[in-house]
Amino acid sequence: MSSSESGPASARTRREPPRFRPVRVRRVEHSSPRLVRVTLSGPDLEGMTVEEPAASVRLLLPASGTDGLVMPRWNGNEFLLPDGRRPTIRTFTPRRLDRDAFELDIEAVVHGDGVASKWAAAVGPGGPAAISGPGRGYLIDRQAPAFLLVGDETAIPAISQLLEGLPTETPNHVHIEVARPDARLALPRHPRAMIDWHDLPPGAAPGDTLVDAVRNADLSPGARVWAAGEAAAMQRIRRHLFEERSWSRGDTTVRGYWKHGRAGDGEK
């Protein structure tokens, strides 16, 4: 991201993200009782590409209590609606892009609280939305000796893409934390994958089981670590890797997808 001074020292102009592409919901399917796959479609998806796994797209939703979609404008720092309000925007992994059919799949964790969760649970075919992106993905080092993939339910789409993209001969260990046992689902098959599901104990902080998994991980020299989930838990993983293990930052990708206790809790 680049920025330049504009006016007061505190005012910064950020690079404008990719434009929003209007789409409509084509299908809604349950990947699991907790994960809803929403297929978005529209001619404006023409030309969109997703080159790397675990990338991101911005999803623009109708304002709460409305069925219409108002397109925001970039003001140099953020997207705003014509009346000055902030639009409802959430970030998701683009799970599947069919460039011929002009279709894009995103998957949302449905837990009843967040804006995107409620939208995914209630929306039907024809519902309006818009997509901006993609943002950065993960460049797989095909020479790496091993991979450790760690995430909660919001990271399942990205971990699925990584499993599909990792070299078939490379060992990898996957740890996924779920709030309920029925949130487990079949992941893409990889001949060298070891997959561990962790049920979050009642009263535990989101990501606790993932922090423990990384602490107990037997990491071979040069192994790559990819982790994503609740921001505070991801910060704990960073501290463990960089401060306690002195793990190479260049071999590590850790992303905070959501923040516990904020609006949209549990949404990426």
N, C-alpha and C positions, 0 to 999 in steps of 0.2 A: 504494500500500500504506500502511495506517495502522498505528500501533503505540501502545501505551499502557504505562505503567509498572506493573509488578506485582511487589512485593517488592523485591529488590535492584536497584540501578541497572542492573546488567548483564542482568537478566531482562526480556524484552520479550514482550508478547502481540501476535501478528500476526493480521491478519484471516483468518478461516477460509476456505479455498478452497471452491469448489463441491463438493458431495458426490460421492462415487464412485458411478457407475451400473454395476451388474453387466451384463456382456455376454458373448456367446459368439462365437467365430470362425465366420463363415459361409463365407468363401472365402479362398483364398491364391493370388495370381497374381504372376508376375514381370513388372514393368514394363520391366526390363532385367536383364542377368546380375548386376547389383549392387544393384538396387532391387526390394524385394518389397512388393507391395500386399496388406495384410491388411484384409478387410472384417469389421467387428464388428457384431453385431446383438443386439437385445433390446428388450423392451417398456419398459425403464427409460430408453431414449433418447427416449421421448415428451416433448415440450416443449423439448428441447434446440435451440438455435439458434446459428448461426455467422454473425455479421453482417458481418465484415470479412475480407479475404484475409490470409494469412500469420499467422493466429491460432495458438494452441497449445492442446493438451489434455495432461493427465497420463494416462499409461497405467500402471495397476497390474497387475503380473504375478505369477504364482505364485512362491513362494520356490524358489530353486535346488534341483533334485532332487525337486520335488513336482509333482503335477498339480492340487492343490486351491488355492483362492484364499481367503485370510483377509483380511477387510476391516479396514483400520486405523482408528484414531481420531485426531482432531486434539487435541493436548495444549496448544494455545495458541501453539506455535511450529513444530511439524512433525507429520507423520503418523507414528504408531508402532503396531506390532502389539500385541496383548494381552500378550505376554511381554516387551515393552519394546524389541524389535528394530526396526530401521528396515525398512520394506517395500521391495520392488523397484519403483521408480517411474521411468519415463523420460518425456520430453516430446517430443511430435510435432506436426506440422502436421496438422489435420483436413482431409485432401485433398478429401473429398466427404461431404456429409451428405444422406441421403435421408430426410426426415422422415416420409414416407408408409410407406416400407418399414422404418423404424427401423434404418437402416444407416449406418455411419460407416466411411470408409476412412482408414487411415493407411499411410504408406510408410516402410520401414526399409531403411537401407543394410546389406547383408549382407557382412561382411568376416571373420567367423569368430571374433572376439575378444570383442565386447561381449555383455552379457546379452540385450539386446533383439535384437541380430543373431542370436544363437543361437536365441532364441525364435521369431523370424520365419521362420528357415530350417527349424525343426523342427515348428512347430505345425500342426495340421490342424483341419478343421471340428469344432466342438464344444468347442474349447479355451477355458477360462475366462479372463476378464480383467475390468477395470473402467476406466471413463473418468471423469475429472473435468475440468470446463471448460465453455466455452472461456475461455482467457486473452486478453489483448489482441491485437488484430490491427493492420493497417496502414490508416490512413485515407488513401485516394488523393486527392490534390489535383488535381481535374480541370482546374484552370486552369494547372497547372505547364507550362512550355514544353518540358520533356524529362525523362526519367528515366534513371538509371544503376542497373542491377540487377546485383549481384555476389554470388556464393555458391559453395560447394562442393557435393558430392553431397547432403549433408543438407539443403541449401536448395532443391533442385530442386522439391519439392512446393510450397513457398511461392512461388518464382519463377513456377511454372506458374500459380498462382492470380492473381498480379499481372499476368501477361500477359493472362489472361482478363478482368481488371477494368480495365486501363488504357484510357483513351479511344482509339478507333481512329485518331484523327488525330494523336496525340501521339507523336513519335519517342522511341525508347528503345533503349539499348545494353545487352546482356546479356552478362556474362562468367561462365562456370561452369568450375570446376576439377574434374577427375576423376582418380582414381588409375590408371585403366586406360582405354584407348580404347573398349573395349566397354561402358563405363558411359554413353556418350552415348545419348540417346534423343530421340524426337520430342517437341518442346514445343508447347504451344498456339500456333496461328498468330496473328500480329499483323501488320497491314499495314505498320507503321512500325518493326518490330523488326529490329535487327542483332544476331545471336547469335554469340558467339565461345566455342568450347570450348578449354580449356587442359589439356593432359596434364601432371600433376605429374612433374617429372624425378626419377629415382631419387636418393635421398639428400636431396632438397630438403625443407624444412620445410612442413608443410601450410599452404596459403594463400599461399605465395610468389608464385605466378603471379597471384593476385588482387591482392596488394599492388602488383605491377608494373603490372597493368591499371589500377588506380585512379591510380597515379602518372602514367601516360601518358594518362589520359583527358582529352579536350577537353570540359570542362564549360562549357556556356553559362550565363550569369547566371540565377539562379533555378531551375536544374535541381534535381531531387530525387535524392538518393542513398539507395539501400537496399542494405545488405550484411549477410550472415550466413554464419557458418561457424566455423572453429576460433578459440577465444577470443584467443589470442596474436596471430594474424594480424589479427583484427578490431581489436585494440588498435593495431596498427601502422597500419591504415587510418584509425582515428580520429585518431591523432597527425598523420598526413600531411594529412588534411583540415582539422583545426582549427588545428594549429600552423604547418604549412608553407603551406597555401592560405588560411588564415583563412576557411574555408568556414562558412556559416551552420549552426549546430546545429539550428535549426528546420527546415532543409531536409534533414536527415540522419537516417537510422535505421540504426544498426549494432548487430547482435546477435551475441553469442558463443553458438553452439549447443552446443559441446562443447570439451573441453580435452585436448590431446594429452598422452599419458602417464598419464592417469588411467583407473581402471576404467570400462568403458563407452566407451573410446576410439573416436571416430568415430560415436558415437550422439548424436543431438540430445537 
